[in-house]
Amino acid sequence: MKLIFATNNQHKVEEIKSVLPSGFFIITLKEAGIDIDIPEPYNTLQENAEEKASKIFELVKTNCFSEDTGLEVYSLNNEPGVKSARYAGEEKSFEKNIEKLLLKLKDHEDRTARFRTVICLILDGIKLFFDGTCEGEIITQPRGKKGFGYDSVFKPIGAAKTFAEMTTEEKNRYSHRSKAVAKLVTFLNHLP
C-alpha cells in the first residue's frame, strides 16, 4: 500500500519509515511533486492533522495521511502543546524552543510531560484518526545529539536516556509517533 505523507519534515518521514512493516510505502510531498507548506491554524492536534491531510487529498485525490505532534508539560497547563514547533517564534528554532521551555520550568518541581501524536488518514475520502502518547519528564539540561525538536530534554518513563541519546530502535520502543503508526498499520492490515 502506498500513502502520501503530508509533511515537509524529513525527521518525521524517517521516523515513520523506520516503524512501517514491509508492504507499506510512504510517498513524501516532495516525491509527489507537491511544494506547499500547509498552515496549522487550529488549537488541537487532531484539527491540524486533519487540515494537512485534507489539503493534500483535495489536491491529488490520493490516499494520504498527516500527523501533528505536541509536547504537553503538565505544570505549564500543557504548553507548548499544539504550538510546540513555534513555541519561541515562527522560525521554528529547536534551540530557542528548548531554551524557552527550560526557562519557564526553572522554578517548577513537577517536570512531568508527555508527547502526543495524532494521525489523520484519508482513505477513499473517509477520515480516520489514530493517536499515540509517551509519558516522561523534562530534564534540566539538553542531552544527546540525535532526534529533533524537544528530544534532547525529554526522558521517557522507564528510560535512562533522553530521546536524543537513543538509537532509532530504542526511541521506537517508547515513541508516541511509533504507537500512533502501529495503530494505523493495524487498521490498514485488517482492510479487506
CORLIN-V120969 format. One record per residue. RES is the residue in three letters. D_CENTER is the distance of its C-alpha to the mean C-alpha in Angstrom with 1 decimal. Layout:
RES/D_CENTER
RES/D_CENTER
//
This chain:
MET/21.6
LYS/20.1
LEU/17.1
ILE/16.0
PHE/12.3
ALA/12.1
THR/10.4
ASN/12.2
ASN/9.7
GLN/11.5
HIS/9.5
LYS/6.7
VAL/9.9
GLU/11.6
GLU/9.3
ILE/9.4
LYS/13.1
SER/13.9
VAL/13.5
LEU/15.1
PRO/18.8
SER/21.6
GLY/22.4
PHE/19.0
PHE/18.4
ILE/15.7
ILE/17.2
THR/15.3
LEU/16.4
LYS/18.7
GLU/20.2
ALA/20.9
GLY/22.6
ILE/20.5
ASP/20.3
ILE/18.8
ASP/16.3
ILE/15.3
PRO/15.4
GLU/13.2
PRO/16.3
TYR/15.7
ASN/15.5
THR/13.1
LEU/9.6
GLN/11.6
GLU/13.9
ASN/11.6
ALA/10.0
GLU/13.7
GLU/15.0
LYS/13.2
ALA/14.1
SER/17.5
LYS/18.3
ILE/17.9
PHE/19.9
GLU/22.5
LEU/22.9
VAL/23.3
LYS/23.9
THR/21.9
ASN/19.6
CYS/16.0
PHE/12.5
SER/9.5
GLU/6.2
ASP/5.3
THR/3.6
GLY/6.7
LEU/9.1
GLU/12.2
VAL/15.5
TYR/18.2
SER/21.2
LEU/19.8
ASN/19.5
ASN/15.8
GLU/15.3
PRO/13.4
GLY/11.2
VAL/10.6
LYS/12.2
SER/10.0
ALA/10.1
ARG/13.7
TYR/14.9
ALA/17.9
GLY/18.5
GLU/17.8
GLU/17.9
LYS/14.3
SER/15.9
PHE/14.0
GLU/17.5
LYS/18.6
ASN/15.6
ILE/16.3
GLU/19.9
LYS/19.7
LEU/17.8
LEU/20.4
LEU/23.2
LYS/22.3
LEU/22.2
LYS/25.4
ASP/27.7
HIS/25.5
GLU/26.3
ASP/23.5
ARG/20.3
THR/18.4
ALA/14.8
ARG/11.8
PHE/8.1
ARG/7.2
THR/5.1
VAL/7.6
ILE/8.6
CYS/11.8
LEU/14.3
ILE/17.5
LEU/20.2
ASP/23.7
GLY/23.0
ILE/21.8
LYS/18.4
LEU/16.7
PHE/13.7
PHE/12.0
ASP/10.0
GLY/9.3
THR/9.9
CYS/11.1
GLU/14.1
GLY/15.5
GLU/17.1
ILE/17.1
ILE/19.8
THR/22.3
GLN/22.0
PRO/19.3
ARG/19.8
GLY/18.9
LYS/18.2
LYS/15.5
GLY/11.7
PHE/10.4
GLY/9.6
TYR/11.0
ASP/11.3
SER/15.1
VAL/15.7
PHE/13.7
LYS/15.9
PRO/15.1
ILE/18.2
GLY/20.6
ALA/19.5
ALA/21.7
LYS/19.2
THR/16.2
PHE/13.1
ALA/14.6
GLU/17.8
MET/16.7
THR/17.1
THR/14.5
GLU/16.4
GLU/16.6
LYS/12.9
ASN/12.4
ARG/15.0
TYR/13.0
SER/9.3
HIS/7.5
ARG/5.6
SER/9.3
LYS/10.8
ALA/9.3
VAL/10.3
ALA/13.6
LYS/14.4
LEU/14.0
VAL/16.2
THR/18.6
PHE/19.1
LEU/19.7
ASN/22.1
HIS/24.2
LEU/24.8
PRO/28.5
//
